[in-house]
Amino acid sequence: MNKVILMGRLTRDPEVRYSQGENPLAIARFTLAVDRRFKRDGEQSADFISCVAFGKQAEHAERYYRQGLKIVVCGRIQTGSYTNRDGVKVYTTEVVVEEQEFAESKAASDAHAGGFQSAPQPAPAAPAGDGFMNIPDGIDEELPFN
């Protein structure tokens, strides 16, 4: 079985190209910076994983993904090799994206990327004597569901 699930931030905007032919296929390449859970002294704190997406997944990346955005990808590891211009054989490893999703809200992403700061959230209300929290007035507009 070859299955990978990664959550990380895009190191730069995706690079998107289209294949030649009658039905051009979108191909998006991007790199995810995936934080390591534990860090030893002198060791980097993230791994930089190359990813490639095809078709609708690539078009989605082209339209919505920007540097600093936190996403989750599911896919498979694929290895390969090629000979570069200097005649040296280069080995590659990348994740072929099968599924992808946003891992945070747009406001959180913009704040992380140095964009606008979202409005401060109200402090949670103290629990009432019956063990239930009092919900502040006006919070209905902030809920993602009804």
Backbone bond lengths (Angstrom), bond angles and torsions (degrees), N, CA, C in turn:
res aa  C-N    CA-C-N  psi(-1)  N-CA   C-N-CA  omega(-1)  CA-C   N-CA-C  phi
1 M - - - 1.452 - - 1.528 108.15 -
2 N 1.308 116.66 138.69 1.460 123.00 -178.88 1.520 107.00 -128.77
3 K 1.345 118.17 95.72 1.458 123.07 -176.78 1.523 108.99 -138.20
4 V 1.315 116.38 131.68 1.460 122.56 -178.29 1.521 108.87 -129.30
5 I 1.330 116.54 136.88 1.464 122.22 172.17 1.519 106.71 -127.21
6 L 1.327 116.62 123.70 1.463 121.92 -178.37 1.521 110.03 -129.02
7 M 1.336 115.80 145.38 1.457 120.88 170.77 1.522 106.39 -129.72
8 G 1.318 116.18 125.82 1.454 120.36 -179.95 1.507 112.05 -167.82
9 R 1.313 114.65 -175.01 1.471 120.79 -179.12 1.522 110.16 -108.28
10 L 1.335 114.86 143.15 1.461 120.34 177.76 1.522 109.55 -68.72
11 T 1.321 115.99 130.95 1.461 120.09 -179.53 1.524 111.93 -78.57
12 R 1.331 117.20 -21.45 1.471 122.96 176.05 1.524 107.78 -161.59
13 D 1.319 117.46 171.54 1.465 121.02 176.68 1.522 109.63 -60.91
14 P 1.341 117.99 145.00 1.465 119.89 178.65 1.526 111.52 -61.04
15 E 1.324 115.47 146.59 1.464 121.95 174.45 1.526 106.19 -98.23
16 V 1.339 116.77 117.50 1.466 121.02 -174.95 1.520 109.72 -117.09
17 R 1.323 114.85 132.18 1.466 122.20 175.13 1.511 107.79 -130.24
18 Y 1.319 115.57 163.06 1.458 121.19 178.23 1.517 108.93 -120.20
19 S 1.332 115.61 137.47 1.463 120.33 179.72 1.522 109.43 -70.03
20 Q 1.333 115.98 160.69 1.456 122.15 178.03 1.527 108.92 -83.25
21 G 1.299 116.12 160.37 1.457 119.19 174.53 1.508 112.95 122.24
22 E 1.334 113.67 -176.69 1.457 120.74 -176.30 1.523 112.20 -65.37
23 N 1.320 117.58 -40.64 1.467 122.78 178.31 1.525 109.22 -117.71
24 P 1.343 117.62 87.46 1.467 119.23 -177.15 1.529 111.38 -62.11
25 L 1.322 115.84 139.52 1.457 123.20 -179.27 1.524 108.63 -110.90
26 A 1.337 116.87 129.97 1.464 121.13 177.15 1.520 109.32 -74.05
27 I 1.336 115.50 138.42 1.466 122.39 177.32 1.528 106.68 -131.83
28 A 1.337 116.30 116.27 1.466 121.48 -179.16 1.518 109.62 -110.18
29 R 1.318 116.29 134.16 1.461 122.05 175.58 1.525 107.82 -120.94
30 F 1.326 114.84 134.49 1.457 120.06 177.19 1.518 109.12 -152.54
31 T 1.327 115.41 163.91 1.453 121.58 179.63 1.517 109.04 -118.69
32 L 1.331 115.81 133.81 1.459 122.05 177.02 1.525 109.34 -104.27
33 A 1.319 116.42 132.11 1.463 121.95 170.80 1.522 106.12 -92.16
34 V 1.325 115.97 110.97 1.465 122.23 -176.60 1.525 107.92 -107.35
35 D 1.338 115.87 116.51 1.466 120.48 -178.90 1.520 110.95 -63.07
36 R 1.318 115.13 140.44 1.459 120.82 172.81 1.519 108.62 -83.70
37 R 1.297 115.93 144.63 1.457 120.28 -178.29 1.530 110.76 -69.04
38 F 1.315 116.99 -42.11 1.464 121.31 -179.11 1.523 108.61 -121.10
39 K 1.330 115.97 146.44 1.464 120.36 -179.20 1.517 109.52 -127.70
40 R 1.319 115.42 129.13 1.464 120.82 174.07 1.529 108.15 -95.43
41 D 1.304 116.25 154.48 1.465 120.47 179.76 1.526 110.43 -55.73
42 G 1.325 115.79 133.01 1.452 121.61 177.56 1.517 114.17 80.84
43 E 1.316 118.24 -2.30 1.458 121.84 -179.09 1.524 109.54 -98.41
44 Q 1.324 116.27 148.11 1.463 118.95 176.74 1.519 109.53 -65.26
45 S 1.334 116.92 154.60 1.461 120.51 -176.18 1.525 112.66 -98.14
46 A 1.334 118.00 -0.28 1.466 121.23 -179.84 1.523 109.69 -144.77
47 D 1.316 114.78 155.24 1.457 121.57 171.52 1.522 107.17 -105.96
48 F 1.324 116.59 144.74 1.462 121.89 -178.84 1.522 107.35 -110.06
49 I 1.329 115.20 109.10 1.461 122.66 -171.47 1.529 109.76 -107.50
50 S 1.336 115.83 123.69 1.469 121.12 177.04 1.519 109.39 -78.03
51 C 1.333 115.52 135.04 1.462 121.99 -179.77 1.523 109.34 -128.81
52 V 1.346 115.95 150.37 1.456 121.59 175.33 1.527 107.96 -136.26
53 A 1.336 115.92 135.41 1.459 122.05 179.14 1.526 108.25 -126.17
54 F 1.327 115.95 147.87 1.459 121.96 -177.54 1.522 110.73 -122.37
55 G 1.336 115.74 155.24 1.460 121.89 171.74 1.514 113.40 62.28
56 K 1.350 115.90 -130.85 1.470 121.56 -177.38 1.526 111.78 -61.41
57 Q 1.334 116.81 -36.80 1.467 119.95 178.18 1.531 110.11 -62.07
58 A 1.322 117.01 -40.28 1.470 121.64 179.65 1.530 110.74 -68.57
59 E 1.329 117.05 -40.65 1.464 120.77 178.60 1.531 110.50 -63.69
60 H 1.335 116.31 -38.95 1.470 120.77 177.33 1.538 109.62 -62.41
61 A 1.331 116.45 -44.93 1.470 120.76 179.00 1.526 110.77 -60.97
62 E 1.327 116.29 -42.97 1.469 120.46 -179.73 1.524 110.78 -62.05
63 R 1.312 116.55 -40.58 1.465 121.45 -174.85 1.533 112.71 -76.40
64 Y 1.336 117.64 -40.13 1.464 119.59 -168.04 1.524 116.26 -115.90
65 Y 1.322 119.41 -18.59 1.458 120.18 -173.10 1.518 111.67 -90.18
66 R 1.330 114.94 134.80 1.453 122.11 177.99 1.524 108.75 -137.86
67 Q 1.316 115.86 159.43 1.461 121.99 179.07 1.524 110.30 -50.61
68 G 1.333 116.70 135.25 1.458 122.52 177.41 1.511 114.63 91.23
69 L 1.334 118.29 -14.71 1.459 121.75 -179.27 1.524 110.33 -68.21
70 K 1.330 116.53 136.46 1.463 121.56 178.48 1.525 108.68 -93.46
71 I 1.336 116.12 123.81 1.466 121.09 -178.86 1.528 110.04 -133.64
72 V 1.326 114.22 164.98 1.463 122.73 172.83 1.518 106.89 -117.92
73 V 1.330 116.69 132.59 1.465 120.74 175.16 1.526 109.30 -124.84
74 C 1.310 115.27 144.89 1.460 122.98 171.52 1.516 105.94 -120.66
75 G 1.306 116.45 140.83 1.451 119.20 -179.92 1.506 111.07 -177.89
76 R 1.321 114.78 -151.39 1.461 120.58 -178.95 1.521 109.49 -135.98
77 I 1.311 116.07 151.29 1.460 121.13 177.09 1.519 108.64 -82.37
78 Q 1.320 115.12 135.37 1.464 120.49 177.87 1.529 108.00 -130.56
79 T 1.319 115.73 132.06 1.460 120.70 177.99 1.516 109.34 -110.63
80 G 1.299 116.13 156.69 1.461 120.82 178.55 1.511 109.82 -164.83
81 S 1.315 115.72 -176.60 1.466 120.52 177.35 1.518 109.20 -155.52
82 Y 1.321 114.65 158.54 1.462 121.74 174.73 1.515 107.99 -153.24
83 T 1.316 116.84 164.00 1.461 121.85 177.16 1.524 107.65 -102.63
84 N 1.335 116.82 123.46 1.465 119.79 -177.71 1.533 110.87 -79.11
85 R 1.321 116.11 -177.73 1.474 121.84 -176.02 1.518 113.14 -62.12
86 D 1.330 115.46 -26.01 1.470 119.97 179.93 1.520 112.38 -86.89
87 G 1.342 116.54 4.26 1.458 120.46 179.95 1.517 114.43 80.33
88 V 1.334 116.79 13.56 1.465 121.36 -179.37 1.528 108.69 -95.88
89 K 1.329 116.59 133.65 1.454 120.87 178.50 1.526 108.84 -77.16
90 V 1.334 116.35 126.80 1.459 123.28 -178.45 1.529 107.84 -113.07
91 Y 1.338 116.68 130.10 1.461 122.11 179.02 1.522 109.16 -99.51
92 T 1.330 116.58 139.00 1.464 121.13 -177.51 1.525 110.31 -123.13
93 T 1.314 115.19 149.91 1.458 123.26 172.50 1.518 106.27 -138.77
94 E 1.323 117.01 128.52 1.463 120.82 178.60 1.512 109.47 -149.04
95 V 1.326 114.81 162.17 1.459 121.52 176.12 1.519 107.85 -98.34
96 V 1.334 116.21 123.77 1.455 121.60 174.03 1.526 106.55 -87.25
97 V 1.333 116.43 115.46 1.458 122.51 -173.26 1.530 110.03 -75.75
98 E 1.332 115.02 127.10 1.460 121.28 174.82 1.523 111.15 -107.54
99 E 1.336 116.74 -33.42 1.467 123.14 176.69 1.521 107.66 -139.58
100 Q 1.332 116.05 150.87 1.463 120.17 177.42 1.512 109.08 -153.37
101 E 1.334 115.56 148.51 1.465 121.29 -179.41 1.518 109.53 -148.98
102 F 1.333 115.08 158.00 1.458 120.62 172.11 1.524 107.70 -71.59
103 A 1.330 117.32 143.61 1.462 121.28 -179.56 1.525 112.32 -109.09
104 E 1.322 117.44 1.32 1.463 121.00 178.14 1.514 108.92 -157.77
105 S 1.321 115.83 166.32 1.455 120.32 179.40 1.522 110.41 -71.71
106 K 1.319 116.17 161.41 1.461 120.43 178.15 1.527 110.85 -61.78
107 A 1.325 117.35 -39.12 1.470 120.67 -179.72 1.527 110.64 -62.55
108 A 1.324 117.07 -42.91 1.465 120.40 179.44 1.523 110.21 -66.31
109 S 1.321 116.84 -38.72 1.459 121.06 179.12 1.525 110.82 -65.38
110 D 1.341 116.64 -45.00 1.461 120.68 179.91 1.522 110.85 -63.51
111 A 1.332 117.28 -40.08 1.460 120.83 179.59 1.525 109.83 -65.16
112 H 1.336 117.17 -39.27 1.470 120.36 179.98 1.517 110.80 -69.24
113 A 1.335 116.61 -35.41 1.466 120.75 -176.94 1.530 111.93 -82.99
114 G 1.326 117.43 4.77 1.459 119.84 177.05 1.515 112.84 88.17
115 G 1.329 116.70 12.49 1.454 121.12 177.62 1.516 110.10 -79.34
116 F 1.317 115.93 -152.43 1.454 119.78 -178.65 1.523 109.71 -66.21
117 Q 1.300 115.51 152.76 1.459 120.34 176.14 1.523 107.66 -91.45
118 S 1.314 116.31 132.58 1.454 119.55 179.73 1.519 109.50 -70.82
119 A 1.320 115.82 158.15 1.453 121.10 -179.69 1.522 109.30 -62.69
120 P 1.321 117.36 143.56 1.458 118.86 179.58 1.518 110.55 -62.60
121 Q 1.325 115.91 139.99 1.453 121.08 179.85 1.524 108.73 -83.09
122 P 1.337 117.47 145.39 1.463 118.94 178.18 1.527 110.17 -65.69
123 A 1.323 116.06 146.98 1.464 120.16 178.77 1.519 108.77 -67.45
124 P 1.329 117.32 143.13 1.453 118.51 179.74 1.515 110.80 -62.37
125 A 1.316 115.38 143.03 1.458 120.81 -179.47 1.528 109.50 -72.21
126 A 1.329 115.60 149.41 1.467 119.67 178.48 1.522 109.41 -69.90
127 P 1.335 116.84 147.59 1.459 118.80 179.96 1.519 110.91 -62.80
128 A 1.334 115.89 142.16 1.455 121.53 176.29 1.525 108.17 -77.04
129 G 1.327 116.26 171.25 1.456 121.10 -177.68 1.521 113.61 -61.78
130 D 1.350 117.60 -20.45 1.467 119.72 -177.75 1.531 111.73 -89.17
131 G 1.331 118.06 5.27 1.459 121.09 178.34 1.520 113.76 90.42
132 F 1.333 118.56 -6.27 1.456 121.93 178.01 1.516 109.57 -99.48
133 M 1.329 116.21 148.58 1.453 121.80 -179.34 1.529 109.30 -84.13
134 N 1.327 116.59 139.08 1.460 120.77 172.97 1.521 108.21 -76.75
135 I 1.321 117.52 129.13 1.458 122.43 179.90 1.519 108.50 -88.32
136 P 1.351 117.74 124.98 1.469 120.21 -179.96 1.527 111.58 -64.21
137 D 1.341 116.14 148.81 1.468 121.19 177.57 1.519 109.92 -65.12
138 G 1.338 116.59 146.60 1.463 121.76 175.08 1.510 114.54 83.63
139 I 1.327 119.12 0.94 1.460 120.51 -177.65 1.524 111.45 -79.75
140 D 1.335 117.36 -13.92 1.464 121.63 -178.39 1.532 112.03 -54.45
141 E 1.341 117.43 -36.30 1.457 120.59 -178.09 1.526 112.37 -67.96
142 E 1.319 118.07 -21.38 1.461 122.11 -176.48 1.525 112.64 -89.78
143 L 1.336 116.75 -14.47 1.460 119.21 -177.76 1.533 110.48 -74.99
144 P 1.352 118.11 139.44 1.459 120.48 -177.57 1.524 113.42 -80.82
145 F 1.340 118.01 4.20 1.468 121.62 -179.28 1.508 108.57 -147.02
146 N 1.315 117.51 167.25 1.468 121.99 179.16 1.505 110.48 -110.70
